[in-house]
């Protein structure tokens, strides 16, 4: 569902240190909300350690995860146009961020064209990723979206592919815009068929699942 080429790229270490020095360092526990959709704010959060999810939710509490970000990545740059926050952000584990105010960020962009270029390329990647997500939701069934997500998040390890981050079936449901019950049904078929193994939340792809079920 998400192409590797569309994945956000982490900042180079030297650039990360320079921009982080423009803000205050804050530590957050797991499940802390950093940004609420609809807020008026232009703060940039640079992730120094930990992991966050960017998501949208409706009034009934149903969520869809737009992306997850880790150390060296940043979130909040879309509010630089003066508009409201377009999505919410929550920590998935204890997370440390450098929090940079919009005014300081704008000064940094002017003084560091390399960061401006990184910002532009990251925005392009995110637009491509969202385009892929819309196409997937419109044109693929739930099975295909789940398999696509597993392939995108997994890395080679020996003869298999492994997803290093722990994912629950609810997490996967929120990523692909489905119900947990439907994800459970698909996983039952994948594990029974010997395509996927789940051990203590760690997912291993033993062999490539069929393109369609």
Residue frames as a rotation matrix with the C-alpha (Angstrom) as fourth column:
UNK 1
0.565 0.825 0.000 0.00
0.825 -0.565 0.000 0.00
0.000 0.000 -1.000 0.00
UNK 2
0.845 -0.377 -0.380 2.94
-0.256 -0.908 0.331 2.31
-0.469 -0.183 -0.864 0.66
UNK 3
0.803 -0.595 0.034 5.84
0.298 0.353 -0.887 2.36
0.515 0.723 0.461 -1.77
UNK 4
0.351 -0.767 -0.537 9.38
0.893 0.102 0.438 2.38
-0.281 -0.633 0.721 -0.43
UNK 5
-0.484 -0.593 0.644 10.31
0.788 -0.616 0.025 5.34
0.381 0.519 0.765 -2.64
UNK 6
0.154 0.640 0.752 7.58
0.122 -0.768 0.629 7.41
0.981 -0.005 -0.196 -1.03
UNK 7
0.503 0.015 -0.864 8.87
0.836 0.246 0.491 6.83
0.220 -0.969 0.111 2.50
UNK 8
0.960 -0.157 0.232 10.01
-0.197 -0.968 0.158 9.97
0.200 -0.198 -0.960 4.35
UNK 9
0.290 -0.939 -0.184 13.76
0.495 0.311 -0.811 10.44
0.819 0.144 0.555 4.55
UNK 10
0.654 -0.114 -0.748 15.54
0.725 -0.188 0.662 11.19
-0.216 -0.976 -0.040 7.83
UNK 11
0.933 -0.351 0.075 17.55
-0.329 -0.921 -0.210 14.36
0.143 0.171 -0.975 8.22
UNK 12
0.218 -0.942 -0.255 21.32
0.293 0.312 -0.904 14.19
0.931 0.123 0.344 8.02
UNK 13
0.244 -0.123 -0.962 22.90
0.951 0.223 0.213 14.18
0.188 -0.967 0.171 11.48
UNK 14
-0.767 -0.611 -0.196 24.54
0.638 -0.760 -0.123 17.62
-0.074 -0.220 0.973 11.19
UNK 15
-0.659 0.606 0.446 21.37
-0.138 -0.680 0.720 19.26
0.740 0.413 0.532 9.89
UNK 16
0.274 0.765 -0.583 19.33
0.483 0.415 0.771 17.50
0.832 -0.493 -0.256 12.55
UNK 17
-0.133 -0.414 -0.900 21.52
0.990 -0.105 -0.098 18.88
-0.054 -0.904 0.424 15.32
UNK 18
-0.938 -0.295 0.183 21.44
0.319 -0.940 0.123 22.42
0.136 0.173 0.975 13.90
UNK 19
-0.370 0.873 0.319 17.68
-0.224 -0.417 0.881 22.69
0.901 0.254 0.350 13.60
UNK 20
0.293 0.459 -0.839 17.06
0.672 0.525 0.523 20.85
0.680 -0.717 -0.154 16.88
UNK 21
-0.574 -0.607 -0.550 19.20
0.819 -0.412 -0.400 23.49
0.016 -0.679 0.734 18.61
UNK 22
-0.797 0.334 0.503 16.56
-0.112 -0.901 0.420 26.08
0.594 0.278 0.755 17.57
UNK 23
0.231 0.969 0.085 13.96
-0.402 0.015 0.915 24.48
0.886 -0.246 0.393 19.82
UNK 24
-0.174 -0.205 0.963 13.50
-0.982 0.103 -0.155 23.07
-0.067 -0.973 -0.219 23.29
UNK 25
-0.697 -0.132 -0.705 13.83
-0.266 0.960 0.083 19.35
0.666 0.245 -0.704 23.93
UNK 26
-0.079 0.745 0.662 10.75
-0.995 -0.015 -0.102 17.69
-0.066 -0.667 0.742 25.39
UNK 27
-0.965 -0.206 -0.164 10.12
-0.207 0.978 -0.012 14.10
0.163 0.023 -0.986 26.45
UNK 28
-0.093 0.996 0.008 6.73
-0.978 -0.092 0.189 12.46
0.189 0.010 0.982 26.05
UNK 29
-0.467 0.015 0.884 5.34
-0.393 0.892 -0.222 9.16
-0.792 -0.451 -0.411 27.35
UNK 30
-0.953 0.221 0.206 3.71
0.298 0.580 0.758 6.61
0.048 0.784 -0.619 25.07
UNK 31
-0.167 0.975 0.150 0.20
0.966 0.131 0.222 7.52
0.197 0.182 -0.963 23.87
UNK 32
-0.226 0.049 -0.973 0.80
0.418 -0.897 -0.142 11.28
-0.880 -0.439 0.182 24.28
UNK 33
0.545 0.478 0.689 -0.95
0.832 -0.208 -0.514 13.47
-0.102 0.853 -0.511 21.70
UNK 34
-0.501 -0.806 -0.314 1.48
0.692 -0.591 0.415 15.98
-0.520 -0.010 0.854 20.21
UNK 35
-0.940 0.222 -0.259 -0.84
-0.334 -0.757 0.562 17.47
-0.071 0.615 0.786 17.61
UNK 36
-0.298 0.915 0.271 -4.63
0.371 0.373 -0.851 17.55
-0.879 -0.153 -0.451 17.37
UNK 37
-0.596 0.195 0.779 -6.29
0.787 -0.054 0.615 17.74
0.162 0.979 -0.122 13.96
UNK 38
0.410 0.805 0.429 -7.86
0.719 -0.575 0.390 21.19
0.561 0.149 -0.814 13.55
UNK 39
0.387 -0.348 -0.854 -5.45
0.719 -0.466 0.516 22.99
-0.577 -0.813 0.070 15.90
UNK 40
0.892 -0.239 0.383 -4.02
0.069 -0.766 -0.639 26.39
0.446 0.596 -0.667 14.96
UNK 41
0.641 -0.766 0.041 -0.26
-0.182 -0.100 0.978 26.09
-0.746 -0.635 -0.203 15.50
UNK 42
0.852 -0.389 -0.352 2.91
-0.368 0.034 -0.929 26.09
0.373 0.921 -0.114 13.43
UNK 43
0.288 -0.750 0.595 5.28
-0.814 0.136 0.565 24.17
-0.505 -0.647 -0.571 15.70
UNK 44
0.368 -0.287 -0.884 7.60
-0.599 0.655 -0.461 21.60
0.711 0.699 0.069 14.14
UNK 45
0.690 -0.148 0.709 8.36
-0.548 0.533 0.645 18.41
-0.473 -0.833 0.287 16.09
UNK 46
0.136 -0.731 -0.668 11.74
-0.773 0.344 -0.534 16.83
0.620 0.589 -0.518 15.28
UNK 47
0.959 0.281 0.032 11.87
-0.248 0.779 0.576 13.25
0.137 -0.561 0.817 16.57
UNK 48
0.073 -0.982 0.174 15.16
-0.967 -0.112 -0.230 12.59
0.246 -0.152 -0.957 18.35
UNK 49
-0.963 -0.263 -0.051 14.16
-0.246 0.944 -0.219 9.18
0.106 -0.198 -0.974 19.69
UNK 50
-0.462 0.835 0.300 11.01
-0.051 0.312 -0.949 7.08
-0.886 -0.453 -0.101 19.77
UNK 51
-0.915 0.248 0.318 8.19
0.381 0.275 0.883 6.72
0.132 0.929 -0.346 17.27
UNK 52
-0.548 0.776 -0.312 4.90
-0.325 -0.541 -0.776 8.48
-0.771 -0.324 0.549 16.48
UNK 53
-0.479 0.478 0.736 1.86
0.844 0.482 0.236 7.83
-0.242 0.734 -0.635 14.34
UNK 54
-0.866 0.315 -0.388 0.14
-0.396 -0.906 0.149 10.42
-0.304 0.282 0.910 12.16
UNK 55
-0.747 0.645 0.161 -3.57
0.662 0.745 0.087 9.68
-0.064 0.171 -0.983 11.94
UNK 56
-0.713 0.664 0.225 -7.05
-0.546 -0.727 0.417 11.01
0.441 0.174 0.881 11.23
UNK 57
-0.867 0.466 -0.173 -10.17
0.478 0.686 -0.549 10.13
-0.137 -0.559 -0.818 13.22
UNK 58
-0.388 0.815 0.430 -13.90
0.092 -0.430 0.898 10.73
0.917 0.388 0.092 13.00
UNK 59
-0.204 0.377 0.904 -16.31
-0.844 -0.536 0.033 11.68
0.496 -0.756 0.427 15.78
UNK 60
0.827 0.545 -0.138 -17.04
-0.431 0.771 0.469 8.01
0.362 -0.328 0.873 16.46
UNK 61
0.464 -0.732 0.499 -13.37
-0.632 0.121 0.765 7.42
-0.621 -0.670 -0.406 17.24
UNK 62
0.802 -0.199 0.563 -12.56
0.468 0.795 -0.386 5.37
-0.371 0.573 0.731 14.14
UNK 63
0.345 -0.784 -0.517 -8.95
-0.424 -0.621 0.659 5.99
-0.837 -0.008 -0.547 13.07
UNK 64
0.918 -0.297 0.262 -6.89
0.383 0.492 -0.782 5.62
0.103 0.818 0.565 9.94
UNK 65
0.356 -0.881 -0.311 -3.10
0.269 -0.222 0.937 5.78
-0.895 -0.417 0.158 10.25
UNK 66
0.958 -0.027 -0.286 -1.53
-0.263 -0.478 -0.838 7.93
-0.114 0.878 -0.465 7.55
UNK 67
0.345 -0.891 -0.295 2.08
-0.080 0.285 -0.955 7.12
0.935 0.353 0.027 8.42
UNK 68
0.911 -0.234 -0.339 4.48
0.373 0.120 0.920 6.35
-0.175 -0.965 0.197 11.27
UNK 69
0.589 -0.724 0.359 7.70
-0.222 -0.573 -0.789 8.30
0.777 0.385 -0.498 11.86
UNK 70
0.735 -0.405 -0.544 10.86
0.675 0.507 0.535 7.65
0.059 -0.761 0.646 13.86
UNK 71
0.383 -0.665 -0.641 14.15
0.368 -0.527 0.766 9.23
-0.847 -0.529 0.043 14.91
UNK 72
-0.691 -0.722 0.006 15.55
0.366 -0.343 0.865 11.79
-0.623 0.600 0.502 12.47
UNK 73
-0.477 0.621 0.622 12.15
0.727 -0.118 0.676 12.55
0.493 0.775 -0.396 10.95
UNK 74
-0.955 0.153 -0.253 9.84
0.023 -0.814 -0.581 15.48
-0.295 -0.561 0.774 11.65
UNK 75
-0.330 0.919 0.214 6.16
0.899 0.237 0.367 16.31
0.287 0.313 -0.905 11.68
UNK 76
0.188 0.514 -0.837 4.12
0.712 -0.659 -0.244 19.51
-0.677 -0.549 -0.490 11.71
UNK 77
-0.749 -0.635 -0.188 5.57
0.340 -0.613 0.713 21.26
-0.568 0.470 0.675 8.68
UNK 78
-0.462 0.625 0.630 2.24
0.812 0.012 0.584 21.45
0.357 0.781 -0.513 6.84
UNK 79
0.499 0.688 -0.527 1.03
0.847 -0.515 0.129 24.14
-0.182 -0.511 -0.840 9.26
UNK 80
-0.490 -0.775 -0.399 3.68
0.626 -0.632 0.457 26.56
-0.607 -0.026 0.795 7.98
UNK 81
-0.676 0.292 0.677 1.11
0.537 -0.435 0.723 27.90
0.506 0.852 0.137 5.52
UNK 82
-0.882 0.325 0.341 -0.92
-0.457 -0.768 -0.449 29.32
0.116 -0.552 0.826 8.41
UNK 83
-0.032 0.919 -0.392 -3.67
-0.552 0.311 0.773 26.74
0.833 0.241 0.498 8.10
UNK 84
0.461 0.276 0.843 -4.97
-0.875 0.302 0.379 24.32
-0.150 -0.913 0.381 10.71
UNK 85
-0.605 -0.652 0.456 -3.43
-0.605 0.749 0.269 20.95
-0.518 -0.113 -0.848 11.49
UNK 86
-0.085 0.561 -0.824 -4.59
-0.931 0.250 0.267 18.42
0.356 0.789 0.501 8.89
UNK 87
0.318 0.142 -0.937 -4.00
0.058 0.984 0.169 15.33
0.946 -0.108 0.304 11.07
UNK 88
0.837 -0.039 0.545 -3.29
-0.545 -0.133 0.828 14.29
0.040 -0.990 -0.133 14.63
UNK 89
0.038 -0.888 -0.457 0.01
-0.332 0.421 -0.844 12.92
0.943 0.184 -0.279 15.95
UNK 90
0.833 0.229 0.504 0.45
-0.550 0.247 0.797 10.52
0.058 -0.941 0.332 18.90
UNK 91
-0.274 -0.958 0.087 3.54
-0.958 0.264 -0.116 8.85
0.088 -0.115 -0.989 20.36
UNK 92
0.543 0.390 -0.744 3.66
-0.408 0.897 0.173 5.06
0.735 0.209 0.646 20.03
UNK 93
0.394 -0.524 -0.755 6.40
0.825 0.564 0.039 4.72
0.405 -0.638 0.654 22.66
UNK 94
0.554 -0.265 -0.789 8.35
0.441 -0.711 0.548 7.08
-0.706 -0.652 -0.277 24.96
UNK 95
0.381 -0.279 0.881 9.55
0.876 -0.196 -0.441 9.77
0.296 0.940 0.169 22.57
UNK 96
0.004 -0.451 -0.893 11.92
0.537 -0.752 0.382 12.74
-0.843 -0.481 0.239 22.72
UNK 97
0.438 0.222 0.871 11.40
0.880 -0.305 -0.365 15.69
0.185 0.926 -0.329 20.38
UNK 98
-0.784 -0.481 -0.394 12.99
0.491 -0.867 0.082 19.02
-0.381 -0.129 0.916 19.66
UNK 99
0.263 0.959 0.109 10.05
0.916 -0.213 -0.340 21.43
-0.303 0.189 -0.934 19.45
UNK 100
-0.785 -0.620 0.020 10.77
0.566 -0.703 0.429 24.34
-0.252 0.348 0.903 17.08
UNK 101
0.042 0.806 -0.591 8.46
0.265 -0.579 -0.771 27.36
-0.963 -0.124 -0.238 16.89
UNK 102
0.609 0.330 0.722 7.28
0.743 0.081 -0.664 28.43
-0.278 0.940 -0.196 13.45
UNK 103
0.954 -0.265 -0.140 9.18
-0.289 -0.936 -0.201 31.74
-0.078 0.232 -0.970 13.48
UNK 104
0.133 -0.955 0.266 12.47
-0.600 0.136 0.789 30.00
-0.789 -0.264 -0.554 14.25
UNK 105
0.073 -0.043 0.996 11.75
0.504 0.864 0.000 27.39
-0.860 0.502 0.085 11.61
UNK 106
0.892 0.310 0.328 11.11
0.437 -0.406 -0.803 30.00
-0.116 0.859 -0.498 8.91
UNK 107
0.669 -0.729 -0.144 14.40
-0.693 -0.682 0.234 31.73
-0.269 -0.056 -0.962 9.76
UNK 108
-0.064 -0.702 0.710 16.21
-0.254 0.699 0.668 28.39
-0.965 -0.137 -0.223 9.58
UNK 109
0.462 0.311 0.831 14.71
0.660 0.505 -0.556 27.61
-0.593 0.805 0.029 6.16
UNK 110
0.995 -0.093 -0.038 15.94
-0.097 -0.799 -0.593 30.95
0.024 0.594 -0.804 4.78
UNK 111
0.387 -0.913 0.128 19.45
-0.869 -0.314 0.383 30.40
-0.310 -0.259 -0.915 6.18
UNK 112
-0.511 -0.555 0.657 19.71
-0.364 0.832 0.420 26.73
-0.779 -0.024 -0.627 5.17
UNK 113
-0.009 0.508 -0.861 18.63
-0.999 -0.044 -0.016 26.02
-0.046 0.860 0.508 1.57
UNK 114
-0.772 -0.312 -0.553 19.65
-0.383 0.924 0.013 22.38
0.507 0.222 -0.833 2.06
UNK 115
-0.834 0.546 0.085 16.91
0.180 0.413 -0.893 22.00
-0.522 -0.729 -0.443 4.67
UNK 116
-0.120 0.805 -0.581 14.43
-0.693 -0.487 -0.532 23.74
-0.711 0.338 0.617 2.38
UNK 117
-0.320 -0.066 -0.945 15.28
-0.862 0.434 0.262 21.21
0.393 0.899 -0.196 -0.33
UNK 118
-0.981 -0.044 -0.190 14.87
0.040 0.908 -0.417 18.32
0.191 -0.416 -0.889 2.14
UNK 119
-0.569 0.819 -0.079 11.50
-0.129 -0.184 -0.974 19.73
-0.812 -0.544 0.210 3.20
UNK 120
-0.039 0.544 -0.838 10.29
-0.952 -0.274 -0.134 20.00
-0.302 0.793 0.529 -0.40
UNK 121
-0.557 -0.236 -0.796 11.41
-0.579 0.798 0.169 16.47
0.595 0.555 -0.581 -1.28
UNK 122
-0.975 0.222 0.011 9.77
0.135 0.628 -0.767 15.10
-0.177 -0.746 -0.642 1.86
UNK 123
-0.279 0.921 -0.271 6.49
-0.468 -0.376 -0.799 16.81
-0.838 -0.096 0.536 1.00
UNK 124
-0.135 0.176 -0.975 6.65
-0.973 0.161 0.164 15.35
0.186 0.971 0.149 -2.52
UNK 125
-0.866 -0.236 -0.440 7.20
-0.176 0.969 -0.173 11.87
0.467 -0.073 -0.881 -1.06
UNK 126
-0.801 0.597 0.057 4.25
0.070 0.187 -0.980 12.31
-0.595 -0.780 -0.192 1.28
UNK 127
-0.062 0.775 -0.628 1.98
-0.845 -0.375 -0.380 13.43
-0.531 0.508 0.679 -1.56
UNK 128
-0.356 -0.129 -0.925 3.01
-0.751 0.629 0.201 10.35
0.556 0.767 -0.321 -3.55
UNK 129
-0.990 -0.030 -0.135 2.40
0.057 0.803 -0.594 8.12
0.126 -0.596 -0.793 -0.54
UNK 130
-0.489 0.869 -0.075 -1.06
-0.223 -0.207 -0.952 9.58
-0.843 -0.449 0.296 0.00
UNK 131
-0.061 0.424 -0.904 -1.82
-0.995 -0.093 0.023 9.18
-0.074 0.901 0.428 -3.71
UNK 132
-0.714 -0.264 -0.649 -0.84
-0.353 0.936 0.007 5.51
0.605 0.233 -0.761 -3.44
UNK 133
-0.926 0.374 0.046 -3.08
0.105 0.374 -0.922 5.17
-0.361 -0.849 -0.385 -0.38
UNK 134
-0.183 0.897 -0.403 -6.09
-0.668 -0.414 -0.619 6.70
-0.722 0.156 0.674 -2.15
UNK 135
-0.168 0.059 -0.984 -5.55
-0.906 0.384 0.177 4.44
0.388 0.921 -0.011 -5.19
UNK 136
-0.920 -0.232 -0.316 -5.24
-0.103 0.921 -0.376 1.42
0.379 -0.313 -0.871 -2.90
UNK 137
-0.716 0.695 0.063 -8.44
-0.067 0.021 -0.998 2.24
-0.695 -0.718 0.032 -1.00
UNK 138
0.014 0.768 -0.640 -10.34
-0.812 -0.365 -0.456 2.83
-0.584 0.526 0.618 -4.23
UNK 139
0.217 0.002 -0.976 -9.00
-0.916 0.346 -0.203 0.01
0.337 0.938 0.076 -6.38
UNK 140
-0.619 -0.533 -0.576 -7.84
-0.305 0.840 -0.450 -2.81
0.724 -0.103 -0.682 -4.09
UNK 141
0.557 0.774 -0.303 -9.69
-0.018 0.376 0.926 -5.13
0.831 -0.510 0.223 -1.73
UNK 142
0.788 -0.202 0.582 -8.76
-0.616 -0.262 0.743 -5.49
0.002 -0.944 -0.330 1.95
UNK 143
0.797 -0.510 0.324 -6.61
0.403 0.849 0.342 -8.56
-0.450 -0.142 0.882 1.34
UNK 144
0.423 -0.649 0.632 -4.50
0.752 -0.138 -0.645 -6.76
0.506 0.748 0.430 -1.26
UNK 145
0.552 -0.196 0.810 -4.11
-0.340 -0.940 0.004 -3.72
0.761 -0.278 -0.586 1.01
UNK 146
0.870 -0.230 0.435 -2.95
-0.369 0.280 0.886 -5.88
-0.326 -0.932 0.158 3.92
UNK 147
0.628 -0.663 0.409 -0.43
0.725 0.689 0.004 -7.78
-0.284 0.294 0.913 1.80
UNK 148
0.435 -0.447 0.781 0.84
0.455 -0.640 -0.620 -4.52
0.777 0.625 -0.075 0.32
UNK 149
0.725 -0.135 0.676 1.32
-0.570 -0.669 0.477 -3.04
0.388 -0.731 -0.562 3.81
UNK 150
0.842 -0.413 0.348 3.19
0.021 0.669 0.743 -6.11
-0.540 -0.619 0.571 5.05
UNK 151
0.487 -0.678 0.551 5.53
0.866 0.292 -0.406 -6.00
0.114 0.675 0.729 2.05
UNK 152
0.488 -0.265 0.832 6.14
0.113 -0.926 -0.361 -2.25
0.865 0.271 -0.422 2.45
UNK 153
0.713 -0.137 0.688 6.95
-0.669 -0.429 0.607 -2.47
0.212 -0.893 -0.397 6.17
UNK 154
0.905 -0.320 0.281 9.05
0.149 0.856 0.495 -5.64
-0.399 -0.406 0.822 6.05
UNK 155
0.348 -0.881 -0.320 12.81
-0.932 -0.362 -0.014 -6.02
-0.103 0.303 -0.947 5.58
UNK 156
0.509 -0.219 -0.832 14.84
-0.292 0.866 -0.407 -8.99
0.810 0.450 0.377 4.30
UNK 157
0.124 -0.520 0.845 16.22
-0.966 0.131 0.222 -11.29
-0.226 -0.844 -0.486 6.98
UNK 158
-0.580 -0.372 0.725 17.79
-0.194 0.927 0.321 -14.46
-0.791 0.046 -0.609 5.67
UNK 159
-0.926 0.264 0.268 15.30
0.362 0.432 0.826 -16.22
0.102 0.862 -0.496 3.42
UNK 160
0.015 0.980 -0.201 12.32
1.000 -0.015 0.006 -14.40
0.003 -0.201 -0.980 4.95
UNK 161
-0.421 -0.048 0.906 11.07
0.140 -0.990 0.013 -10.85
0.896 0.132 0.423 5.40
UNK 162
-0.294 0.220 -0.930 10.48
0.948 0.189 -0.255 -9.44
0.120 -0.957 -0.264 8.89
UNK 163
0.339 0.428 0.838 8.47
0.157 -0.904 0.398 -6.48
0.928 -0.003 -0.373 10.19
UNK 164
-0.572 -0.747 -0.339 10.61
0.452 0.059 -0.890 -5.14
0.685 -0.662 0.304 13.04
UNK 165
-0.753 0.365 0.548 7.99
-0.612 -0.693 -0.380 -2.91
0.242 -0.621 0.745 14.62
UNK 166
-0.863 0.500 0.071 5.33
0.385 0.742 -0.548 -4.63
-0.327 -0.446 -0.833 16.70
UNK 167
-0.730 0.671 -0.129 1.94
-0.600 -0.540 0.590 -4.43
0.326 0.508 0.797 15.00
UNK 168
-0.609 0.653 0.450 -1.40
-0.021 0.553 -0.833 -5.51
-0.793 -0.517 -0.323 16.40
UNK 169
-0.516 0.512 0.687 -4.28
0.856 0.350 0.382 -6.45
-0.045 0.785 -0.618 14.15
UNK 170
0.570 0.703 -0.426 -5.94
0.683 -0.693 -0.231 -3.19
-0.457 -0.159 -0.875 15.20
UNK 171
-0.074 -0.696 -0.714 -2.83
-0.113 -0.706 0.700 -1.28
-0.991 0.133 -0.026 14.07
UNK 172
-0.872 -0.269 0.408 -3.02
0.319 0.319 0.893 -2.99
-0.371 0.909 -0.193 10.68
UNK 173
-0.005 0.961 0.275 -6.74
0.991 0.041 -0.125 -2.26
-0.132 0.272 -0.953 10.42
UNK 174
0.580 0.200 -0.789 -6.06
0.300 -0.954 -0.021 1.43
-0.757 -0.225 -0.613 11.02
UNK 175
-0.487 -0.817 -0.308 -3.33
-0.115 -0.290 0.950 1.44
-0.866 0.498 0.048 8.38
UNK 176
-0.958 0.029 0.284 -5.47
0.275 0.369 0.888 -0.13
-0.079 0.929 -0.361 5.64
UNK 177
-0.666 0.745 -0.040 -8.87
-0.746 -0.665 0.044 1.39
0.007 0.059 0.998 6.48
UNK 178
-0.230 0.579 -0.783 -10.59
-0.161 0.770 0.617 -1.82
0.960 0.268 -0.084 7.50
UNK 179
0.659 0.485 0.574 -12.02
-0.671 0.035 0.741 -3.52
0.340 -0.874 0.348 10.58
UNK 180
-0.309 -0.774 0.552 -9.96
-0.926 0.376 0.009 -5.61
-0.215 -0.509 -0.834 13.01
UNK 181
0.263 0.501 0.825 -12.30
-0.307 0.854 -0.420 -8.53
-0.915 -0.143 0.378 12.34
UNK 182
0.978 0.077 -0.196 -11.51
-0.207 0.186 -0.960 -8.45
-0.038 0.980 0.198 8.62
UNK 183
0.167 -0.985 -0.051 -7.77
-0.899 -0.131 -0.419 -8.25
0.406 0.116 -0.907 9.32
UNK 184
-0.210 -0.189 0.959 -8.09
-0.747 0.664 -0.033 -11.23
-0.631 -0.723 -0.281 11.67
UNK 185
0.714 0.562 0.418 -9.83
-0.143 0.701 -0.698 -13.22
-0.685 0.439 0.582 8.94
UNK 186
0.812 -0.471 -0.345 -7.11
-0.429 -0.080 -0.900 -12.44
0.397 0.878 -0.267 6.38
UNK 187
-0.113 -0.919 0.377 -4.33
-0.976 0.032 -0.213 -13.27
0.184 -0.393 -0.901 8.85
UNK 188
0.198 0.251 0.948 -5.95
-0.516 0.849 -0.117 -16.59
-0.833 -0.466 0.297 9.67
UNK 189
0.976 0.187 0.116 -5.81
0.007 0.498 -0.867 -17.51
-0.219 0.847 0.484 5.98
UNK 190
0.553 -0.828 -0.098 -2.21
-0.608 -0.319 -0.727 -16.27
0.570 0.462 -0.679 5.62
UNK 191
-0.202 -0.636 0.745 -0.96
-0.959 0.281 -0.020 -18.19
-0.197 -0.719 -0.667 8.65
UNK 192
0.452 0.441 0.775 -2.89
-0.291 0.895 -0.339 -21.35
-0.843 -0.073 0.533 7.74
UNK 193
0.999 -0.043 -0.013 -1.41
-0.002 0.241 -0.971 -21.18
0.045 0.970 0.240 4.25
UNK 194
0.466 -0.881 -0.088 2.12
0.792 0.370 0.485 -20.88
-0.394 -0.296 0.870 5.64
UNK 195
0.364 -0.304 0.880 2.69
0.612 -0.634 -0.472 -17.40
0.702 0.711 -0.045 4.22
UNK 196
0.034 -0.244 0.969 2.94
-0.471 -0.859 -0.200 -15.47
0.882 -0.449 -0.144 7.49
UNK 197
-0.001 -0.073 -0.997 4.04
0.776 0.629 -0.047 -16.29
0.631 -0.774 0.056 11.02
UNK 198
0.289 0.149 0.945 3.17
-0.377 -0.890 0.256 -14.15
0.880 -0.430 -0.201 14.05
UNK 199
0.146 -0.339 -0.930 5.18
0.784 0.612 -0.100 -14.59
0.603 -0.714 0.355 17.25
UNK 200
-0.045 -0.093 -0.995 4.69
0.893 -0.451 0.002 -12.20
-0.448 -0.888 0.103 20.20
UNK 201
0.639 0.435 -0.634 3.56
0.165 -0.883 -0.440 -9.45
-0.752 0.177 -0.635 17.84
UNK 202
-0.320 -0.802 -0.505 6.46
-0.527 -0.292 0.798 -9.92
-0.787 0.522 -0.329 15.45
UNK 203
0.751 0.656 0.076 5.33
-0.236 0.374 -0.897 -10.68
-0.617 0.655 0.436 11.90
UNK 204
-0.476 -0.878 0.055 7.50
-0.325 0.233 0.917 -12.77
-0.817 0.418 -0.396 9.58
UNK 205
0.572 0.569 -0.591 6.66
-0.765 0.109 -0.635 -13.27
-0.297 0.815 0.497 5.91
UNK 206
0.100 -0.519 0.849 7.75
-0.138 0.838 0.528 -16.84
-0.985 -0.170 0.012 5.22
UNK 207
-0.648 -0.231 0.726 6.92
0.677 0.264 0.687 -16.75
-0.350 0.937 -0.015 1.50
UNK 208
-0.955 0.232 -0.185 5.33
-0.286 -0.888 0.360 -14.26
-0.081 0.397 0.914 -0.85
UNK 209
-0.316 0.916 0.246 1.52
0.124 0.297 -0.947 -14.31
-0.941 -0.269 -0.208 -0.46
UNK 210
-0.350 0.265 0.898 -0.54
0.929 0.224 0.296 -14.65
-0.123 0.938 -0.325 -3.63
UNK 211
-0.970 -0.064 0.233 -1.51
0.126 -0.957 0.263 -11.38
0.206 0.284 0.936 -5.32
UNK 212
-0.277 0.939 0.202 -5.21
-0.835 -0.340 0.432 -12.15
0.475 -0.049 0.879 -4.84
UNK 213
-0.848 0.022 0.530 -7.17
-0.358 0.713 -0.603 -14.45
-0.391 -0.701 -0.596 -2.56
